[in-house]
Amino acid sequence: MHHIQKLRRITGPYNLNTYFLVCKESRKAVIIDPGGKAEEVADFIRKNDIIPDKVLLTHGHADQFFSMAAFKKIAGIPYCLHEADDDFFKKPEIRSKMKRSLGLPPPYPADIRMKDGDTVNFGCCELSVIHTPGHTPGSVCLLCEDHLFTGDTLFVGEAGRTDLPGGNLNCLIDSIRVKILPLDKKTVILPAHHHTNDPPRSTLEQEMKTNIHITDFILDEF
């Protein structure tokens, strides 16, 4: 990532990894899954000389962005969510269930609806959107050069839960098989969460050897 500066913040009880991908030339940046207080995110942006361009949510759960409304007032930038999650989480019964499960309703509506294969530009840099349903109907991974930001689709050694509304284990496994495993084995895996004692990153090659959702559920050879 020669033209991109990658920064990370960890916030909240779920160890949410917020990533800032910054174009070194323009300082324009995309913010992936911003957690924590809006003022703290804004302060981090100022201290690192970042010009925020877009917020990208890997899925529509509230823990990916606890302070969406407040941050939008501060930064004035659009947030992007896959169209399937944007549709799913607008349903009143789903919003009610998610509020009971996570304490906050999902963010809705999106300013920009993403879909599989979209390219997101920031300054002279770009990343691509890969739709990986299973954790939620509109979960995505974001591929920027050789770095894959996997949200709650794939963690280090495990994968996202599928017991919340919209989750589907078979769909999640299929997403990993079809959308992630064909990527270059040197691809760096950067999940939205990690356990305190676990490394915050991995590689696809390592996950194919040690991740139980791959070794125990997926039998295909790559």
RALIN-V14975 format. One record per backbone hydrogen bond with DSSP energy under -1.0 kcal/mol. NH is the residue of the N-H (numbers start at 1). CO is the residue of the C=O. If there is no record, write none. Layout:
# RALIN-V14975
nh:co
NH:CO
NH:CO
This chain:
# RALIN-V14975
nh:co
5:22
7:20
9:18
11:16
15:12
16:11
17:192
18:9
19:32
20:7
21:30
22:5
23:28
24:3
27:23
29:51
30:21
31:54
32:19
33:56
41:37
42:38
43:39
44:40
45:41
46:42
47:43
48:44
49:46
50:45
51:27
53:29
54:29
55:78
56:31
57:80
64:61
65:62
71:67
72:68
73:69
74:70
75:71
76:72
80:55
81:112
83:114
86:82
87:83
88:84
89:85
91:88
95:91
96:92
97:93
98:94
99:95
100:96
101:97
102:98
103:99
111:79
112:79
114:81
117:129
118:115
120:127
122:125
125:122
127:120
128:143
129:118
130:141
132:139
134:136
139:136
140:58
141:130
142:149
143:128
144:147
147:144
148:188
149:142
150:190
153:150
155:158
160:153
167:164
168:134
172:168
173:169
174:170
175:171
176:172
177:173
178:174
179:175
181:176
183:180
187:184
188:146
189:202
190:148
192:151
198:195
202:189
204:187
205:185
207:203
208:204
209:206
210:206
211:207
212:157
214:211
215:211
216:212
218:214
